[in-house]
Amino acid sequence: MLLPATMRNCLTSLLLAALLPAQTPSTDVAVGVFPFLVGNMDPRITEIVTNCTTYGIDTLYVSSFRATGPLTGDLWVTDSAGDWNLAWGAVRSTGAGINLQNLITACHAANLRVVAVLKCFSDTVQPDNAAHKQYLLNVIDYFVDAWQPNGQPVYDLDGIALDYVRYVGGTNVNVANVTSFVADVRQHIGNLSLHAYLIANRYSFDGPTYNGVFNSYASTMSQLQSQFGQHWEQLAPYIDVYMPMAYTANGSIYNTYALHQAYVRKCAEYARTACTLAGHPTRRVQPTIKTYTGESETTTDLTIEASITGALLGGGNGYQSFRYQYLVTNPTWWTKMAQFAVPGCNWPRPSYTALSPRLTTTFDTTQTIDNDQSTNSLQVRFDFDGDRVFDTPWTPNATATNLARYPGQWLSTMQVKDIEGHVSTTRRRATAGSAVTLLPPFVSTTTGGQVQIQIDVGTAGAGNTYLAIASISGTAPGFVWEPGFPVPLNVDGVTTLFAGDPNGGILSNGLGTLDANGRATAVLTIPPVILQFLAGLPIYWNFLSETPAGVAKCVGDTKQMTLWP
């Protein structure tokens, strides 16, 4: 016998409720801090850290730069890097803002994470402005490519968040302009975490009736693409954290707990769907929820709870409160946030040193910690050369070594993962040192003598094969031995002469195997008198090194020796 419709509906609701994921507290809870709306927040850094640690907040999103028009914007943090270009815009022009470097230091000491928020576009400058997009990339470089003498970033950020990364009331919307810009940002920040605020206007989801009978995923996504240029699926290869702006509170559209919850839940659900359909199902989804009163709407404890539970029920990893200054004046809102937050700061804090006296760099990760897990439970992996490709698998938290391809500055990235799957990222810059020494750097063509070509790449090169190479025609333009292995030495007859007979004639031990310390010495022996016609000429020395299997590993820095009369 068929059940009456009302009973069937009731039973269906009960079954659906039983299948819903539990509304358990999240370990991915964030707060947005917007200093330009508050004033000088430097004296409030301790307050910010205390509130976050007290109420279980894991990440701070700090508004650090805001574009105000084509090729211009405001920096709302202290210029700790010291190289902000004032042609790009004013620095804390009204006195408002915060010292971002000090905030990061204080937050990291408490295991809090810090993400810089950059407002990209506005109603006066849209994503089709190529010059403005390049300007924004320069601004991003300011944040991610400023370094202290010890190799640590000036701004040791846990990520970059893009706000207004969309068309803002524009026409002739082109999705490709938004997607390609985000792809360019990804290239500039490497493996640093990239976050994006995604437009989630209620009309696209629930308009025009606003009754909780939501528009389909396809319809909603089509509207967001055609009106704002945000293609949630196309963005998935580049963005690590999706942040749908699911702002709702009592007011002109929704006035019930159920509708507030349903709307935020649908935002999280569609973000999760987009990531899954794009082949990136593990992307983090963290809806931003309304914790301020405005726009004819009033936030209450219950609208916050409805928003949080909606975010979690929709498949969100966590939630972000928007904004901090209103939480401070409404203590019960903090309490509501804490109700759905696992206590404490739950993400690992990555830290390492990179020491490179030669081409071998030693990475010491022992300072990496996690407040609620043991250090030996953590795993780390490295991108040694900043190419966004991780060179190691996940390994236990310990030291690591790498052989740089050539002397010079190298950017490395380390990620640390805890047993709950939280991944944090940090970067360091180290200078791989000289690998070639000439002792002495001269020899007399009259009396003759010997010059040692000493090769020292460090222990990471032990057992590799080397070949000493020479030239009398200089160092520029040089040649490329293998892709990624430029050699500052010109190939000429002297190069082919010694390479053809590296262990005979006047050069000995020019070809061999690096010892356990990654060292070897080739010896050039100049007989008396016979080379006097070359007096005054320089000879340039370098080397090539590969594995016994023939895989290119490193080249050195070219050194000059002189043939004296």
C-alpha positions in Angstrom: 0.0 0.0 0.0 1.3 3.4 -0.9 1.9 5.9 1.9 0.2 9.3 1.8 2.2 12.0 0.1 2.8 13.8 3.4 4.1 10.7 5.1 6.3 9.9 2.1 7.8 13.4 2.2 8.4 13.1 6.0 10.1 9.7 5.5 12.2 11.0 2.7 13.4 13.9 4.9 14.3 11.5 7.7 16.3 9.3 5.3 18.1 12.3 3.8 18.9 13.5 7.3 20.4 10.1 8.2 22.7 10.3 5.1 24.0 13.8 5.8 27.6 14.2 7.0 27.9 14.9 10.7 28.2 18.6 11.7 31.4 18.0 13.6 33.7 20.8 14.5 36.2 21.8 11.8 40.0 22.0 11.9 39.9 24.5 9.0 38.5 27.7 10.6 39.5 31.2 9.4 38.9 34.9 10.0 39.2 37.8 7.6 41.0 40.9 9.0 40.5 44.1 7.0 42.8 46.8 8.5 41.8 49.5 6.0 38.3 49.5 7.5 39.6 49.6 11.1 42.6 51.9 11.4 46.1 51.3 12.7 46.0 47.7 13.9 49.7 47.4 14.8 49.0 47.7 18.6 46.3 45.0 18.2 48.5 42.2 16.9 48.6 40.5 20.3 44.8 40.9 20.6 44.3 39.2 17.2 46.5 36.3 18.1 44.9 35.8 21.5 41.4 35.8 20.1 42.3 33.3 17.4 44.0 30.9 19.7 41.2 31.2 22.3 38.4 30.4 19.8 40.1 27.7 17.7 40.9 29.8 14.6 43.5 28.3 12.4 44.1 30.9 9.6 44.0 34.7 9.3 43.2 36.3 5.9 44.6 39.8 6.0 43.6 42.4 3.4 47.0 43.7 2.3 46.5 45.4 -1.1 43.5 46.8 -2.9 43.5 47.9 -6.5 41.7 51.2 -6.9 41.9 51.7 -10.6 44.0 50.9 -13.7 47.7 50.4 -12.6 47.1 51.7 -9.1 46.1 50.6 -5.7 46.8 50.9 -2.0 49.2 48.9 0.1 47.6 48.4 3.5 50.6 46.9 5.2 54.0 48.3 6.3 56.6 48.2 3.5 58.9 45.8 5.4 60.5 44.6 2.2 61.6 48.2 1.5 61.1 48.1 -2.2 57.5 49.0 -2.8 57.2 51.1 -5.9 55.3 54.3 -5.0 54.2 54.6 -8.6 52.1 51.5 -7.8 50.1 53.3 -5.1 50.2 54.7 -1.6 51.4 52.9 1.5 49.0 53.1 4.5 48.0 56.5 3.3 45.5 57.2 6.0 47.5 55.5 8.8 45.3 52.5 8.7 46.8 49.1 8.1 49.1 46.6 9.8 52.7 45.5 10.0 52.3 42.3 8.1 55.8 41.0 8.9 55.2 41.4 12.6 51.8 39.9 12.4 53.2 36.8 10.6 55.9 36.4 13.2 53.4 36.6 16.1 50.9 34.2 14.4 53.6 31.6 13.5 54.8 31.6 17.1 51.2 30.6 18.0 51.0 28.1 15.0 48.5 30.4 13.3 48.6 30.7 9.5 48.5 34.0 7.6 47.2 34.5 4.0 47.6 37.9 2.3 44.4 39.1 0.5 44.8 41.1 -2.7 41.9 42.9 -4.3 42.5 42.5 -8.0 39.8 44.4 -10.1 37.1 47.0 -9.6 34.3 48.7 -11.5 37.0 51.0 -13.0 39.4 48.2 -14.2 38.3 44.9 -15.5 40.2 41.6 -16.2 40.5 42.4 -19.9 43.1 45.1 -19.0 46.4 43.4 -19.9 48.5 46.2 -18.5 46.7 46.1 -15.1 47.1 42.3 -14.9 50.8 42.7 -15.4 50.8 45.4 -12.7 49.0 43.0 -10.3 51.6 40.3 -11.1 54.3 42.8 -10.1 52.4 43.4 -6.8 52.3 39.7 -6.2 56.0 39.5 -6.8 56.5 42.1 -4.2 54.9 39.9 -1.6 56.4 36.6 -2.6 59.9 37.6 -3.8 61.3 39.6 -1.0 64.0 37.9 1.1 65.9 38.4 4.3 69.7 37.9 4.5 69.2 34.5 6.1 67.1 33.3 3.1 63.7 33.5 4.8 60.9 35.5 3.1 60.3 39.0 4.3 56.6 38.0 4.3 56.6 34.3 5.2 53.0 33.9 4.0 51.1 30.7 4.1 49.3 31.7 0.9 47.9 34.4 -1.4 44.2 35.0 -1.7 42.7 36.8 -4.7 39.7 39.0 -4.0 37.6 40.6 -6.8 39.2 38.2 -9.2 36.3 38.7 -11.6 34.5 41.2 -13.7 33.0 43.9 -11.4 29.8 45.2 -12.9 31.4 44.9 -16.4 30.1 44.1 -19.8 31.6 41.9 -22.6 32.6 39.4 -19.9 35.3 36.9 -21.1 36.0 33.9 -18.9 39.4 33.4 -20.4 40.7 36.7 -19.1 40.0 35.6 -15.5 41.2 32.1 -15.8 44.5 33.1 -17.6 45.2 35.7 -15.0 44.8 33.1 -12.2 47.1 30.8 -14.1 49.7 33.5 -14.3 49.4 34.1 -10.6 50.0 30.4 -10.0 53.2 30.6 -12.0 54.4 33.6 -10.0 53.8 32.0 -6.6 55.0 28.5 -7.3 53.7 25.9 -4.9 52.6 28.5 -2.3 48.9 28.0 -1.5 46.6 30.0 -3.8 43.1 31.0 -2.5 40.3 32.7 -4.3 37.1 34.4 -3.2 34.3 33.2 -5.5 31.2 35.2 -6.3 28.2 33.3 -4.9 25.4 35.9 -5.3 22.1 34.5 -4.1 20.3 35.5 -7.3 22.4 33.1 -9.4 21.7 30.3 -6.8 18.1 30.9 -5.8 16.7 33.8 -7.8 14.2 35.1 -8.5 12.1 33.4 -5.9 14.5 32.9 -3.0 12.6 30.0 -1.6 15.4 27.5 -1.2 14.5 25.6 -4.4 17.8 26.2 -5.9 18.8 26.6 -9.6 20.6 23.7 -11.1 24.4 23.5 -10.9 24.6 24.0 -14.7 22.4 27.0 -14.6 24.1 28.6 -11.6 27.6 28.1 -13.1 26.4 29.5 -16.5 25.3 32.7 -14.8 28.5 33.1 -12.8 30.5 32.7 -16.0 28.5 35.0 -18.2 28.1 37.8 -15.6 31.4 37.6 -13.7 33.8 35.6 -15.7 34.5 33.0 -13.0 34.5 29.5 -14.3 34.8 27.4 -11.2 35.8 24.2 -13.0 38.5 25.9 -15.2 40.0 27.5 -12.1 40.5 24.2 -10.3 44.0 23.4 -11.7 45.3 26.6 -10.2 43.4 27.3 -7.0 44.0 25.3 -3.8 41.2 26.8 -1.7 37.7 27.8 -3.0 36.0 30.4 -0.9 32.5 31.0 -2.1 31.2 34.3 -0.6 28.1 32.9 1.0 27.0 36.0 2.9 23.6 35.7 4.4 21.9 37.2 7.5 18.4 38.2 8.6 17.0 40.7 6.1 15.4 41.3 2.8 16.0 37.8 1.3 16.2 35.1 3.9 14.7 35.2 7.4 14.7 31.6 8.5 17.5 29.4 9.9 16.6 26.7 7.3 17.0 29.0 4.3 20.3 30.5 5.6 21.7 27.1 6.1 20.4 25.8 2.8 21.9 28.6 0.8 25.4 28.3 2.3 25.2 24.5 2.0 24.4 24.8 -1.7 27.3 27.2 -2.3 29.7 24.7 -0.6 28.1 21.8 -2.6 28.5 23.5 -5.9 32.1 24.4 -5.2 32.8 20.8 -4.3 31.0 19.7 -7.4 33.1 22.0 -9.6 36.4 20.7 -8.1 35.3 17.1 -8.6 34.2 17.5 -12.2 37.4 19.3 -12.9 39.4 16.3 -11.6 40.6 18.0 -8.4 38.2 16.5 -5.8 40.5 17.2 -2.9 40.6 21.0 -3.3 39.7 22.7 -0.1 36.3 24.4 0.1 35.9 27.1 2.7 32.8 29.3 2.4 33.0 32.8 3.8 30.1 33.6 6.0 28.6 36.9 7.2 29.7 38.1 10.6 28.8 41.7 10.1 25.5 43.7 10.0 24.9 45.7 6.8 23.2 45.7 3.4 19.8 45.7 5.2 20.7 42.5 6.9 21.3 41.7 10.6 23.8 39.0 11.7 22.8 37.0 14.8 24.1 34.0 16.6 21.7 31.8 14.8 22.5 33.1 11.3 26.2 32.4 12.0 25.3 28.9 13.2 23.1 28.3 10.2 25.9 29.5 7.9 28.6 27.4 9.5 26.5 24.2 9.6 25.5 24.8 6.0 29.1 25.1 4.9 30.0 21.8 6.6 26.9 19.9 5.5 27.6 21.0 1.9 31.0 19.3 1.8 33.1 22.3 2.9 36.3 21.6 4.8 35.7 24.6 7.0 34.5 28.2 7.1 35.8 31.7 7.2 34.3 34.5 9.3 34.0 37.8 7.4 35.0 40.1 9.3 37.2 40.2 12.4 36.4 43.7 13.7 32.7 42.8 14.1 33.5 39.6 16.1 35.4 41.7 18.6 32.4 43.8 19.4 30.1 40.8 19.5 31.6 38.2 21.8 28.8 35.7 21.4 29.7 35.4 17.7 33.2 34.3 18.7 31.5 31.7 20.9 29.4 30.5 18.0 32.5 30.2 15.8 34.3 28.2 18.5 31.3 25.8 18.9 32.1 24.5 15.4 35.9 24.7 15.6 38.3 22.1 17.0 40.1 23.9 19.8 43.6 25.2 19.2 45.5 25.8 16.0 45.4 22.5 14.1 47.7 23.0 11.2 51.4 22.2 11.1 53.9 25.0 11.1 56.6 24.5 8.5 60.1 25.8 9.1 63.5 24.8 7.7 67.0 26.1 7.0 68.8 25.8 3.7 72.6 25.7 3.9 74.6 25.7 0.7 78.4 26.1 1.2 78.9 24.3 -2.2 76.4 22.9 -4.7 75.1 20.6 -2.1 72.3 22.2 -0.1 71.3 20.7 3.3 67.7 21.3 4.4 67.1 21.0 8.1 63.4 20.6 8.9 63.7 19.9 12.6 62.0 23.2 13.6 58.8 22.1 11.9 56.1 21.5 14.5 52.4 20.8 15.0 50.7 21.9 18.2 48.4 18.9 18.5 50.6 16.2 16.9 54.0 14.9 17.5 56.8 16.1 15.3 57.7 12.6 14.2 54.2 12.1 12.9 54.7 14.8 10.3 55.8 14.3 6.7 57.6 16.7 4.4 58.4 17.0 0.7 60.5 19.4 -1.3 60.5 21.3 -4.6 64.3 22.1 -4.7 64.4 24.5 -7.6 61.1 26.4 -7.6 59.7 24.8 -10.8 56.5 23.7 -9.0 57.5 20.0 -9.4 58.1 18.3 -6.1 61.5 16.5 -6.3 60.9 14.2 -3.3 58.0 12.1 -2.2 56.4 12.6 1.2 59.0 11.5 3.8 59.3 11.6 7.6 60.2 15.0 9.0 64.1 15.0 8.8 67.0 16.6 7.0 67.4 16.3 3.3 70.1 17.2 0.7 70.0 18.3 -2.9 72.6 19.0 -5.6 72.0 22.3 -7.3 72.5 22.3 -11.0 74.8 25.2 -11.0 76.1 27.9 -8.5 73.7 30.8 -7.8 70.5 31.6 -6.0 67.9 28.9 -5.8 64.3 29.0 -4.4 63.1 25.9 -2.6 59.7 25.1 -1.3 58.8 22.7 1.5 55.4 21.3 2.3 54.5 19.6 5.6 51.5 17.3 6.1 50.0 16.1 9.3 48.1 12.9 9.9 44.8 14.6 9.3 46.0 15.7 5.8 46.5 19.4 6.5 49.3 20.7 4.3 51.2 23.9 5.0 53.9 25.5 2.8 56.9 27.7 3.2 59.8 28.8 1.1 63.5 29.6 1.4 66.2 31.1 -0.8 69.8 29.9 -0.7 72.9 30.6 -2.8 74.7 27.5 -4.0 78.3 28.3 -3.6 81.4 28.1 -5.8 82.4 24.6 -7.1 85.7 25.4 -8.8 89.0 26.5 -7.3 92.2 27.1 -9.3 95.3 26.7 -7.2 97.2 28.8 -8.1 95.2 30.8 -10.6 98.3 31.4 -12.8 101.4 29.7 -14.1 104.6 30.9 -15.8 105.2 29.9 -19.4 108.9 30.5 -18.9 109.5 28.3 -15.9 106.4 26.1 -16.3 104.5 24.6 -13.3 101.2 23.1 -12.3 97.7 24.3 -11.6 95.2 22.3 -9.7 91.6 22.5 -11.0 89.8 21.6 -7.8 86.2 20.5 -8.0 84.0 20.4 -4.9 80.2 20.0 -5.3 79.5 18.5 -1.8 78.4 15.2 -0.6 75.2 15.1 -2.8 77.5 14.6 -5.8 79.5 11.7 -4.4 80.1 8.9 -7.0 79.1 11.0 -10.0 81.3 11.3 -13.1 83.0 14.7 -13.9 84.8 16.1 -16.9 87.0 19.2 -16.6 86.6 21.6 -19.5 88.6 24.7 -20.6 88.4 27.6 -23.1 90.6 30.5 -24.2 87.7 32.4 -25.8 85.8 33.6 -22.7 82.6 32.9 -20.8 79.8 34.6 -22.8 77.5 33.6 -24.4 78.6 30.1 -23.2 76.6 27.0 -24.1 73.8 24.9 -22.8 75.0 21.4 -22.0 71.5 19.9 -21.3 68.2 21.8 -20.8 68.5 23.6 -17.5 72.3 23.3 -17.4 73.8 26.6 -18.8 77.6 26.6 -18.9 79.4 30.0 -18.8 82.2 29.0 -21.0 82.7 29.3 -24.8 83.5 26.1 -26.7 86.7 26.4 -28.9 89.7 24.4 -29.9 91.1 24.2 -26.4 87.8 22.8 -25.2 87.8 20.0 -27.7 91.5 19.4 -27.2 91.2 18.7 -23.4 87.9 17.0 -23.7 89.3 14.6 -26.2 92.3 13.7 -24.0 91.3 14.5 -20.4 93.8 12.1 -18.8 96.9 12.5 -20.9 99.3 15.1 -22.2 99.4 18.2 -20.0 96.1 17.5 -18.3 95.7 14.6 -15.9 92.7 13.4 -14.0 90.4 15.6 -16.1 87.9 12.8 -16.3 87.0 10.7 -13.2 84.7 10.1 -10.3 83.9 12.5 -7.5 84.8 11.0 -4.1 82.6 10.5 -1.0 82.8 14.3 -0.3 81.9 15.2 -3.9 85.5 16.3 -4.7 88.1 15.7 -7.3 91.3 17.5 -8.6 92.4 17.7 -12.2 96.0 18.9 -12.8 97.3 21.0 -15.6 101.1 20.7 -16.1 102.8 23.4 -18.2 106.3 22.5 -19.4 109.0 25.4 -19.4 109.4 27.6 -22.5 107.3 25.8 -25.1 104.1 27.8 -24.5 105.7 31.2 -24.2 103.9 32.3 -27.3 100.7 32.1 -25.2 102.0 34.4 -22.5 99.4 36.8 -21.3 96.4 34.8 -22.3 93.7 33.6 -19.9 92.4 30.0 -19.7 88.9 29.5 -18.4 88.1 26.3 -16.5 84.8 24.6 -15.5 83.4 21.1 -15.4 80.4 18.9 -16.3 79.1 16.2 -14.0 76.6 13.4 -14.5 75.5 10.2 -12.8 77.2 6.9 -13.7 74.1 6.3 -15.8 74.7 9.5 -17.8 72.1 11.8 -16.3 73.2 15.4 -16.2 73.5 16.6 -12.5 75.5 19.8 -12.3 78.0 22.2 -13.8 80.3 24.6 -12.1 81.2 28.3 -12.0 83.9 29.3 -14.5 87.3 30.4 -13.1 90.1 32.2 -14.9 93.8 31.3 -14.8 96.5 33.4 -16.4 99.5 32.3 -18.4 102.3 34.6 -17.2 105.5 35.2 -19.2 
